[in-house]
Amino acid sequence: MGVYWRAHFLLSVLLFVAFWWEGLCDENAAVYIVTMKQPPAVHQNKGLESWDFKASTPSKKDSTVLDLTKKPRNNTKPLSYKSYLTRLQNTVLRRTLRGERYIKLYSYHYLINGFAVMITPQQAEKLSRRKEITNITPDFSVRTATTHTPEFLGLPQGAWVRDGGPQSAGEGVVIGLIDTGIDPAHPSFVDEFFTSKFSIPARFSGICEVTRDFPSGSCNRKLVGARHFAASAITRGIFNASQDRASPIDCDGHGTHTASIAAGNNGIPVIVAGHNFGNASGMAPHAHIAVYKALYKSFGGFAADVVAAIDQAAEDSVDIISLSITPNRRPPGIATFFNPIDMALLSAVEAGIFVVQAAGNTGPAPKSMSSFSPWIFTVGASSHDRSYSNSLVLGNDLTITGVGLAPGTTGDDMYTLVAATHALKNDTKANDMYVGECQDPTHLDPGLIKGNLLVCSYSVRFVLGLSSVKQALETAQNVSAVGVVFYLDPFVIGFQLNPTPMRMAGLIIPSADDSKTFLSYYNSSLVRDDTSSRIVQFGAVARIVGGLNPNFSNIAPKVMYYSARGPDPEDTSLANADILKPNVIAPGNSIWGAWSSLGLDSAEFQGESFAMISGTSMAAPHVAGLAALIKQKYPGFSPSAIGSALSTTASVYDKHGNPIYVQHSYANSDANESPATPFDMGSGFVNATAALDPGLIFDSSYDDFFSFLCGINGSAPVVLNYTGSTCGPSALNGTDLNLPSITIAMLNQTRVVRRTLTNIGTNESYVIGFSTPYGVSLSVSPDQFFIASGQKQSITFIFNATLNSTSASFGKVGFYGDKGHMVIIPISVISKIIY
């Protein structure tokens, strides 16, 4: 797979260069797919076997195709026929476009006989008149249905190429995940796919626990360590040994999912409910994984166990710690930073470990952040451009959008709709509780449902896990329904309904208003006996249009409504800290990831090997994997340097070049949005490729963070308790930290802020441009500078309030290098006071 990506990248570059230098830069030139009359190799006519194809090998002048397959040449007939077809293709092109410029991109031989070529419309017209040509079609955009976020982040054509392809991406880096464990048997974590050298880093000292459900041999060169931590839960008497398992095995699913996002193997087929959704890959597929299980299905986790896991991970010498966990409440005390988990992570940073944490799913309210400290890299959740949706076409020509990873009904045929509550056996009462949820086929009359669409209620019991879509589908199969339609119970509000896998035609109507429309049509179409009101005919009909094919047309990224927001709360009184949170956003919504064979967290994916779930939990491991790519390229980078590279290269624009938007509510989320601010998205959406060449970095050390803690009023005793060190006379506030952002909670007339930049690139000259927050004036010195490789440059910013305001306003500073580097940091000023 890695060979393919390198070759694909090189081929693209070569074609571009050829296009540029050969002068085919015609505005109307495009790629066309051309098919020819002769059968392809797979349908080779016996009559062609008598031809002397060996003599038909084309010359180099006849073909510009790069052979990526390099198959053995011991099967003379297929190769000879292939050469024959290539010769025909090249002959047609050469004779038709004699003396004209064109670029043949690919030659197709096995499944179709044809080629792809870059030509003008006039040249395409010439080709279409040739008798050897059967069809010519403009190229069109297609994508396979995969985890997709590597593609959306630009990894295959960008960061992976720079690291040598997916088979090298993340090599030598160990990512420690503190989560619910892992399923070691999942193909995302086996090491048999690696034919190249793939040794465990000598510095790593972790072990693999051996238990009955995590036997010897569970670890390998990919999964290099696995432990569990549950002492706090066990001593509390709440540990359920049969469900939670005192071992690294994942009985929840969450940990397996996050591990695969960060560093799962590349090219693993995603098969769910019998449907193929493409291939999955982690962000750093060649990185190593070490698992520290400290969370459990039945109760969650406790800080004592989490801190023990962090401590062990640091001792084992992991390079990156990824936590898709947040506290249930804001830590009490003089500052949110002083809590056991954050302080343990500060020590991990001192050991050179980059720490990534999910922002929390407590949005969209301001100050809802659940990750607080400046030494932790906090990640919010965004959408990406892939979505799955199916629809219900009603007999009255209305179409209702639904969710469901499911096939559609057959063709354009319409099927009768029959509600479960109207298809009961004689001994079942229509008002029996939950009968409309289709959880028990024994209550239903198969004679009324066979060959029809079964209509079920999706109540709050589905959300609570007391009822399931899987059980309803089994009911539908048992009564011979052709499919299932779930309408939303009006009490199900405020919940996101993700696409649900179904082995038969089906969908869930996620909108209460659309559910009312559907029920109105259904009920109005019933024909009842005038005397008894008994239903004598089901008049409503519909068909389901399948939801197995993804749509890549969504505007993305957007900040998801549930992603926690800044400003960063400094304490329980919600005073604002001079710290920007989140740091960045990354894909977190509807993410495919590996799923444990014992996973119980999502009932709808139980028993599947992959699941699609959402949350900032999914966003954090994306960044952990990207950090591994940076660590691989720059092994000497400090944690702050890695965070700086990710932050200063992030984008504030969506894939169409427009500002990133933020959702403000679950209901009608796309209609209730506005341009995102740094308190929604931090520095922006991660750009993996740019982060590998940031140009300048903002570095901070443990000593800086220590001084920052000492600068908090009354903190000296607490700092001593946590660190064992005494605060000195000098201290820093949050604005003084050398962070790749500037956040001022209160600008009282004037504030001087300094930043120090380090050049990790070549010698370069930079000019500084900036936009000032509303109600603020800003001067920057120097406004341009030359900086040699490895050297530092100090920059002074002077902020002045120009009006009184308590409303946050935002700006940015850009450092623009003459070698192409762009280093952007956001500015956030909340309260402004001029007197």
ZAMARGU-4260 file (C-alpha; in steps of 0.2 Angstrom, whole numbers, plus 5000, padded with zeros to 4 digits):
<rodrens>
0) 5000/5000/5000 | 5014/5012/5004 | 5023/5008/4988 | 5006/5013/4979 | 5005/5030/4988
5) 5023/5034/4984 | 5021/5029/4966 | 5005/5038/4965 | 5012/5054/4972 | 5027/5053/4960
10) 5016/5050/4945 | 5006/5065/4950 | 5021/5076/4951 | 5028/5069/4934 | 5012/5072/4925
15) 5010/5090/4932 | 5028/5094/4927 | 5025/5086/4910 | 5009/5096/4908 | 5018/5112/4913
20) 5033/5110/4902 | 5026/5103/4887 | 5014/5117/4885 | 4997/5108/4887 | 4991/5121/4899
25) 4975/5123/4889 | 4961/5130/4900 | 4949/5117/4892 | 4960/5102/4894 | 4953/5088/4904
30) 4954/5070/4908 | 4943/5058/4898 | 4941/5039/4900 | 4941/5030/4883 | 4935/5013/4880
35) 4939/5002/4864 | 4931/4988/4855 | 4943/4974/4858 | 4938/4964/4874 | 4949/4966/4889
40) 4960/4952/4895 | 4947/4945/4907 | 4936/4942/4892 | 4949/4938/4880 | 4942/4929/4864
45) 4950/4913/4860 | 4952/4918/4842 | 4965/4931/4848 | 4976/4918/4855 | 4983/4914/4837
50) 4990/4932/4836 | 5008/4935/4838 | 5006/4947/4852 | 5024/4946/4858 | 5029/4956/4843
55) 5017/4970/4848 | 5026/4977/4863 | 5025/4996/4862 | 5040/5007/4862 | 5043/5020/4875
60) 5037/5033/4864 | 5020/5024/4863 | 5016/5025/4881 | 5019/5037/4896 | 5011/5024/4908
65) 5020/5021/4924 | 5018/5002/4929 | 5015/5002/4947 | 5011/4983/4949 | 5027/4976/4942
70) 5019/4959/4941 | 5030/4944/4937 | 5032/4941/4918 | 5030/4922/4918 | 5012/4922/4912
75) 5016/4925/4893 | 4998/4925/4886 | 4990/4938/4897 | 5005/4949/4896 | 5006/4947/4877
80) 4988/4952/4876 | 4991/4966/4887 | 5005/4972/4876 | 4993/4970/4861 | 4980/4981/4868
85) 4992/4994/4874 | 4999/4995/4856 | 4981/4997/4849 | 4978/5011/4861 | 4994/5020/4857
90) 4991/5018/4839 | 4974/5026/4839 | 4980/5040/4850 | 4995/5043/4839 | 4986/5042/4822
95) 4971/5053/4828 | 4981/5066/4837 | 4996/5066/4826 | 5008/5081/4830 | 4996/5086/4845
100) 5000/5086/4863 | 4991/5075/4875 | 4996/5065/4891 | 4990/5047/4893 | 4988/5044/4911
105) 4983/5025/4912 | 4981/5010/4901 | 4967/4998/4906 | 4969/4980/4901 | 4961/4968/4912
110) 4943/4973/4917 | 4941/4986/4903 | 4951/4989/4887 | 4954/5008/4887 | 4964/5022/4893
115) 4963/5038/4903 | 4970/5053/4893 | 4971/5072/4896 | 4966/5081/4880 | 4955/5095/4874
120) 4937/5094/4870 | 4941/5096/4852 | 4953/5081/4853 | 4940/5071/4862 | 4928/5074/4847
125) 4942/5068/4835 | 4944/5052/4845 | 4925/5049/4847 | 4924/5047/4828 | 4936/5033/4827
130) 4929/5016/4823 | 4940/5008/4836 | 4932/5018/4850 | 4916/5013/4859 | 4914/5027/4872
135) 4923/5042/4878 | 4917/5050/4895 | 4924/5065/4905 | 4932/5059/4921 | 4922/5061/4936
140) 4926/5062/4955 | 4924/5046/4965 | 4930/5040/4982 | 4929/5024/4991 | 4919/5023/5007
145) 4932/5022/5021 | 4936/5029/5038 | 4940/5043/5026 | 4948/5055/5039 | 4965/5051/5033
150) 4960/5057/5016 | 4950/5072/5023 | 4966/5077/5032 | 4977/5075/5016 | 4988/5061/5023
155) 4989/5050/5008 | 4995/5063/4997 | 5004/5074/5010 | 5011/5069/5027 | 5012/5050/5023
160) 5021/5054/5007 | 5034/5064/5017 | 5036/5050/5030 | 5038/5037/5016 | 5020/5031/5014
165) 5008/5023/5027 | 5020/5008/5029 | 5032/5020/5038 | 5021/5033/5045 | 5024/5035/5064
170) 5038/5022/5064 | 5048/5021/5080 | 5035/5031/5090 | 5025/5024/5104 | 5007/5031/5108
175) 5000/5027/5125 | 4981/5027/5126 | 4973/5028/5143 | 4955/5021/5139 | 4944/5006/5141
180) 4957/4993/5135 | 4959/4985/5118 | 4954/4970/5108 | 4971/4963/5103 | 4964/4951/5090
185) 4957/4964/5079 | 4966/4966/5062 | 4969/4984/5065 | 4983/4979/5078 | 4991/4963/5071
190) 5009/4965/5065 | 5009/4952/5051 | 5006/4965/5038 | 5023/4972/5041 | 5036/4964/5030
195) 5049/4978/5033 | 5059/4981/5048 | 5047/4985/5062 | 5056/4983/5079 | 5050/4989/5096
200) 5060/5004/5101 | 5073/4999/5114 | 5069/5013/5126 | 5051/5006/5128 | 5050/4996/5144
205) 5031/4992/5145 | 5025/4974/5147 | 5009/4965/5142 | 4999/4958/5156 | 4993/4940/5153
210) 4976/4935/5159 | 4963/4922/5154 | 4955/4934/5142 | 4971/4942/5137 | 4982/4927/5134
215) 5001/4926/5131 | 5004/4932/5113 | 4991/4946/5113 | 5005/4959/5111 | 5016/4960/5096
220) 5027/4972/5087 | 5012/4983/5084 | 5003/4982/5101 | 5019/4983/5112 | 5011/4985/5129
225) 4995/4982/5139 | 4990/4984/5157 | 4975/4988/5167 | 4972/4999/5182 | 4956/4997/5193
230) 4962/4997/5211 | 4951/5012/5216 | 4936/5004/5208 | 4939/4987/5216 | 4941/4995/5234
235) 4925/5004/5232 | 4916/4988/5229 | 4909/4993/5212 | 4920/4983/5200 | 4910/4970/5191
240) 4923/4957/5187 | 4912/4948/5175 | 4908/4963/5165 | 4923/4975/5167 | 4936/4961/5167
245) 4952/4964/5177 | 4963/4964/5162 | 4968/4975/5147 | 4954/4967/5136 | 4941/4980/5130
250) 4923/4976/5136 | 4917/4993/5131 | 4923/4996/5113 | 4929/5014/5116 | 4947/5010/5119
255) 4948/4999/5103 | 4940/5013/5093 | 4952/5027/5099 | 4967/5016/5097 | 4963/5012/5079
260) 4960/5030/5075 | 4977/5035/5081 | 4988/5021/5075 | 4977/5007/5068 | 4984/4997/5053
265) 4982/5004/5035 | 4970/4996/5023 | 4959/4986/5035 | 4942/4982/5027 | 4927/4989/5036
270) 4913/4976/5035 | 4898/4980/5046 | 4881/4971/5045 | 4887/4962/5030 | 4891/4978/5020
275) 4908/4984/5014 | 4911/5002/5019 | 4929/5003/5012 | 4946/5002/5021 | 4951/5009/5038
280) 4968/5017/5043 | 4975/5025/5059 | 4983/5042/5057 | 5000/5034/5060 | 4998/5016/5054
285) 5016/5011/5058 | 5017/5018/5076 | 5017/5007/5091 | 5002/5006/5103 | 5003/5004/5122
290) 4987/5002/5131 | 4983/5007/5149 | 4966/5002/5154 | 4959/5014/5167 | 4940/5016/5162
295) 4926/5003/5163 | 4909/5000/5155 | 4899/4999/5171 | 4906/5014/5181 | 4918/5024/5171
300) 4934/5027/5180 | 4942/5036/5195 | 4957/5048/5195 | 4967/5037/5206 | 4967/5023/5192
305) 4970/5036/5178 | 4985/5044/5187 | 4992/5027/5190 | 4990/5023/5171 | 4998/5040/5167
310) 5012/5036/5179 | 5016/5019/5171 | 5015/5026/5154 | 5028/5038/5157 | 5039/5025/5166
315) 5037/5014/5151 | 5044/5028/5140 | 5029/5031/5128 | 5031/5046/5117 | 5013/5052/5117
320) 4999/5050/5129 | 4981/5051/5122 | 4966/5053/5134 | 4949/5053/5127 | 4943/5056/5145
325) 4938/5071/5155 | 4933/5074/5173 | 4914/5073/5178 | 4915/5091/5186 | 4927/5105/5187
330) 4941/5102/5199 | 4938/5112/5216 | 4952/5123/5223 | 4961/5139/5218 | 4963/5134/5200
335) 4956/5121/5188 | 4974/5116/5184 | 4977/5109/5201 | 4970/5092/5200 | 4979/5075/5201
340) 4977/5071/5182 | 4983/5087/5176 | 4997/5088/5187 | 5002/5070/5183 | 5002/5075/5165
345) 5013/5090/5169 | 5026/5078/5175 | 5024/5068/5159 | 5027/5084/5149 | 5043/5086/5159
350) 5048/5069/5153 | 5046/5074/5135 | 5029/5066/5132 | 5016/5075/5122 | 4999/5074/5130
355) 4983/5075/5120 | 4966/5076/5128 | 4948/5077/5122 | 4940/5094/5125 | 4924/5086/5132
360) 4906/5084/5125 | 4899/5097/5136 | 4896/5111/5122 | 4889/5122/5116 | 4889/5133/5131
365) 4903/5145/5134 | 4916/5140/5147 | 4911/5122/5145 | 4929/5116/5143 | 4934/5100/5152
370) 4952/5101/5148 | 4961/5115/5156 | 4980/5116/5158 | 4991/5124/5145 | 5003/5109/5145
375) 4989/5098/5138 | 4985/5099/5120 | 4966/5100/5120 | 4956/5095/5105 | 4938/5099/5100
380) 4927/5089/5088 | 4923/5094/5070 | 4913/5086/5056 | 4921/5080/5040 | 4914/5080/5023
385) 4908/5062/5022 | 4890/5058/5028 | 4878/5043/5026 | 4859/5046/5024 | 4845/5037/5016
390) 4827/5042/5013 | 4809/5037/5013 | 4799/5041/4998 | 4780/5041/5002 | 4766/5037/4991
395) 4760/5056/4992 | 4777/5060/4984 | 4785/5067/5000 | 4803/5062/5003 | 4809/5061/5021
400) 4827/5060/5026 | 4833/5047/5038 | 4848/5038/5045 | 4853/5020/5043 | 4868/5011/5036
405) 4856/5000/5027 | 4851/4995/5009 | 4835/5001/5001 | 4820/4992/4995 | 4820/4984/4978
410) 4820/4996/4963 | 4806/5009/4962 | 4793/4997/4969 | 4781/5004/4983 | 4778/4994/4998
415) 4763/4995/5010 | 4767/5002/5027 | 4760/4992/5042 | 4763/4999/5060 | 4767/4986/5073
420) 4753/4992/5084 | 4741/4988/5070 | 4747/4971/5066 | 4744/4963/5083 | 4738/4945/5086
425) 4721/4944/5094 | 4727/4941/5111 | 4738/4956/5112 | 4731/4973/5117 | 4736/4988/5107
430) 4740/4998/5122 | 4753/4985/5129 | 4768/4995/5134 | 4782/4995/5121 | 4774/4984/5109
435) 4776/4997/5096 | 4795/4996/5097 | 4795/4979/5088 | 4805/4970/5101 | 4795/4954/5102
440) 4789/4945/5086 | 4777/4934/5096 | 4765/4949/5098 | 4763/4952/5079 | 4753/4944/5065
445) 4765/4938/5051 | 4750/4937/5039 | 4748/4956/5040 | 4766/4961/5039 | 4774/4948/5026
450) 4780/4958/5011 | 4777/4975/5019 | 4787/4988/5028 | 4785/4987/5047 | 4783/5003/5056
455) 4791/5004/5073 | 4792/5018/5087 | 4810/5024/5091 | 4808/5028/5110 | 4819/5034/5124
460) 4821/5016/5128 | 4833/5014/5113 | 4843/5029/5119 | 4844/5020/5136 | 4849/5003/5129
465) 4833/4995/5135 | 4827/4992/5117 | 4838/4990/5101 | 4837/4992/5083 | 4845/4975/5081
470) 4830/4967/5090 | 4818/4976/5080 | 4826/4970/5064 | 4826/4952/5070 | 4807/4954/5073
475) 4805/4961/5056 | 4814/4946/5048 | 4804/4934/5059 | 4787/4941/5052 | 4794/4942/5034
480) 4794/4961/5032 | 4804/4968/5018 | 4811/4982/5029 | 4808/4993/5044 | 4804/5011/5046
485) 4807/5019/5064 | 4798/5035/5068 | 4804/5046/5082 | 4795/5046/5098 | 4792/5065/5103
490) 4800/5062/5120 | 4817/5058/5111 | 4824/5075/5111 | 4842/5082/5112 | 4850/5066/5106
495) 4860/5064/5090 | 4855/5048/5081 | 4870/5041/5071 | 4868/5030/5056 | 4864/5013/5062
500) 4869/4997/5053 | 4855/4986/5047 | 4856/4970/5037 | 4839/4974/5028 | 4831/4989/5021
505) 4827/5001/5035 | 4829/5019/5041 | 4826/5030/5057 | 4817/5046/5055 | 4828/5057/5066
510) 4817/5072/5066 | 4801/5074/5077 | 4793/5086/5064 | 4797/5073/5050 | 4790/5059/5061
515) 4774/5069/5063 | 4773/5071/5044 | 4775/5053/5042 | 4762/5047/5055 | 4750/5060/5048
520) 4752/5052/5030 | 4751/5034/5037 | 4735/5037/5048 | 4726/5047/5035 | 4728/5033/5023
525) 4721/5019/5034 | 4704/5013/5028 | 4693/5008/5043 | 4676/5000/5045 | 4663/5013/5048
530) 4654/5003/5062 | 4669/4995/5071 | 4683/5006/5066 | 4693/4991/5063 | 4706/4993/5050
535) 4701/4985/5033 | 4715/4992/5022 | 4733/4999/5025 | 4733/5012/5012 | 4750/5021/5015
540) 4765/5015/5004 | 4783/5020/5003 | 4800/5014/4997 | 4817/5016/5005 | 4832/5023/4996
545) 4847/5015/5003 | 4861/5023/5014 | 4876/5012/5010 | 4885/5025/4999 | 4893/5040/5007
550) 4890/5058/5002 | 4906/5069/5001 | 4898/5085/4997 | 4896/5092/5015 | 4903/5108/5020
555) 4917/5104/5032 | 4924/5105/5044 | 4912/5113/5056 | 4913/5113/5075 | 4901/5101/5082
560) 4887/5107/5093 | 4893/5096/5107 | 4911/5100/5107 | 4916/5110/5123 | 4920/5128/5121
565) 4931/5141/5129 | 4935/5153/5137 | 4946/5142/5148 | 4938/5143/5166 | 4952/5146/5178
570) 4942/5141/5194 | 4925/5135/5200 | 4919/5153/5200 | 4922/5153/5181 | 4935/5167/5180
575) 4943/5167/5163 | 4961/5160/5161 | 4973/5168/5150 | 4974/5152/5141 | 4967/5147/5124
580) 4956/5131/5124 | 4953/5121/5114 | 4970/5121/5105 | 4963/5114/5088 | 4949/5104/5081
585) 4950/5088/5072 | 4937/5075/5065 | 4926/5069/5079 | 4909/5066/5071 | 4903/5049/5063
590) 4920/5041/5064 | 4923/5023/5058 | 4935/5014/5070 | 4939/4997/5076 | 4927/4989/5088
595) 4930/4976/5101 | 4922/4959/5099 | 4916/4961/5117 | 4911/4979/5115 | 4895/4984/5124
600) 4896/5003/5123 | 4885/5004/5107 | 4871/4991/5106 | 4869/4994/5088 | 4887/4989/5084
605) 4888/4974/5096 | 4896/4960/5088 | 4903/4970/5074 | 4922/4973/5070 | 4919/4992/5067
610) 4908/5005/5074 | 4904/5023/5069 | 4903/5034/5084 | 4905/5053/5088 | 4913/5064/5101
615) 4928/5073/5106 | 4935/5056/5111 | 4937/5053/5092 | 4945/5069/5089 | 4959/5067/5101
620) 4967/5051/5094 | 4967/5059/5077 | 4979/5072/5084 | 4989/5059/5094 | 4992/5050/5077
625) 4997/5066/5069 | 5009/5071/5083 | 5017/5054/5080 | 5021/5059/5062 | 5029/5075/5069
630) 5039/5066/5082 | 5045/5054/5069 | 5052/5068/5058 | 5058/5079/5073 | 5063/5066/5087
635) 5071/5080/5097 | 5055/5091/5098 | 5048/5095/5115 | 5030/5093/5118 | 5027/5111/5116
640) 5036/5111/5100 | 5024/5098/5093 | 5009/5107/5099 | 5016/5123/5091 | 5018/5115/5074
645) 5000/5108/5075 | 4993/5125/5080 | 5002/5138/5069 | 4998/5128/5054 | 4980/5124/5057
650) 4967/5131/5045 | 4952/5143/5049 | 4944/5139/5032 | 4933/5124/5027 | 4937/5114/5011
655) 4928/5127/5000 | 4939/5141/5007 | 4926/5149/5017 | 4927/5152/5036 | 4924/5137/5047
660) 4907/5138/5055 | 4901/5132/5073 | 4885/5124/5077 | 4875/5131/5092 | 4862/5117/5095
665) 4858/5100/5091 | 4841/5104/5084 | 4843/5111/5066 | 4861/5112/5069 | 4865/5118/5051
670) 4853/5132/5052 | 4859/5138/5069 | 4877/5142/5066 | 4889/5156/5064 | 4908/5159/5060
675) 4919/5150/5073 | 4930/5160/5085 | 4946/5154/5094 | 4935/5149/5109 | 4926/5137/5097
680) 4940/5130/5087 | 4956/5136/5095 | 4969/5139/5081 | 4958/5130/5069 | 4957/5113/5060
685) 4973/5103/5060 | 4983/5102/5044 | 4994/5087/5045 | 5005/5091/5030 | 5009/5109/5035
690) 5013/5103/5053 | 5028/5093/5046 | 5036/5110/5040 | 5030/5123/5052 | 5045/5135/5049
695) 5044/5143/5066 | 5039/5136/5083 | 5034/5143/5100 | 5043/5132/5114 | 5039/5131/5132
700) 5047/5121/5146 | 5042/5113/5162 | 5050/5127/5171 | 5039/5139/5162 | 5023/5130/5167
705) 5030/5128/5185 | 5032/5147/5185 | 5015/5150/5178 | 5007/5139/5192 | 5017/5149/5205
710) 5010/5165/5198 | 4992/5160/5203 | 4987/5170/5219 | 4989/5159/5234 | 4996/5144/5225
715) 5013/5141/5233 | 5007/5128/5245 | 4998/5119/5232 | 5012/5119/5220 | 5024/5112/5233
720) 5011/5098/5237 | 5010/5093/5219 | 5028/5096/5213 | 5039/5095/5229 | 5047/5111/5223
725) 5046/5129/5231 | 5040/5143/5221 | 5054/5156/5218 | 5052/5175/5217 | 5048/5176/5199
730) 5032/5170/5192 | 5022/5171/5175 | 5004/5174/5171 | 4996/5164/5157 | 4999/5178/5144
735) 5017/5177/5148 | 5019/5159/5143 | 5027/5156/5126 | 5011/5149/5118 | 5006/5149/5100
740) 4992/5160/5104 | 4988/5176/5114 | 4973/5176/5126 | 4970/5191/5138 | 4955/5188/5150
745) 4956/5206/5156 | 4965/5220/5146 | 4966/5234/5159 | 4972/5249/5148 | 4988/5241/5142
750) 4997/5225/5142 | 5014/5220/5135 | 5016/5203/5128 | 5032/5194/5122 | 5034/5179/5112
755) 5050/5170/5107 | 5051/5161/5090 | 5063/5147/5085 | 5067/5143/5067 | 5068/5125/5064
760) 5069/5127/5045 | 5082/5135/5034 | 5087/5154/5035 | 5072/5164/5031 | 5066/5182/5031
765) 5048/5186/5039 | 5036/5200/5039 | 5022/5201/5052 | 5004/5206/5048 | 4990/5206/5060
770) 4972/5210/5063 | 4967/5218/5079 | 4952/5213/5090 | 4938/5225/5091 | 4941/5238/5105
775) 4960/5235/5105 | 4975/5244/5097 | 4990/5234/5094 | 5008/5237/5089 | 5021/5224/5085
780) 5040/5225/5086 | 5050/5221/5076 | 5037/5220/5061 | 5050/5211/5050 | 5066/5201/5053
785) 5078/5188/5047 | 5081/5173/5056 | 5095/5160/5053 | 5091/5141/5055 | 5091/5136/5074
790) 5091/5154/5080 | 5078/5163/5091 | 5069/5179/5088 | 5059/5189/5102 | 5043/5198/5097
795) 5035/5212/5108 | 5016/5215/5107 | 5009/5230/5115 | 4990/5230/5117 | 4979/5245/5122
800) 4961/5245/5126 | 4951/5258/5116 | 4934/5255/5124 | 4926/5248/5139 | 4918/5231/5135
805) 4915/5213/5142 | 4912/5205/5125 | 4926/5195/5118 | 4934/5200/5102 | 4947/5191/5091
810) 4961/5194/5079 | 4977/5186/5073 | 4995/5188/5070 | 5003/5181/5054 | 5022/5178/5051
815) 5025/5176/5033 | 5041/5170/5027 | 5050/5172/5010 | 5052/5153/5009 | 5033/5150/5009
820) 5030/5147/5028 | 5015/5155/5036 | 5014/5155/5055 | 4997/5160/5062 | 4993/5163/5080
825) 4975/5169/5086 | 4972/5183/5098 | 4958/5183/5110 | 4954/5198/5122 | 4939/5196/5133
830) 4936/5211/5145 | 4943/5228/5140 | 4945/5243/5152 | 4951/5260/5147 | 4950/5269/5164
</rodrens>
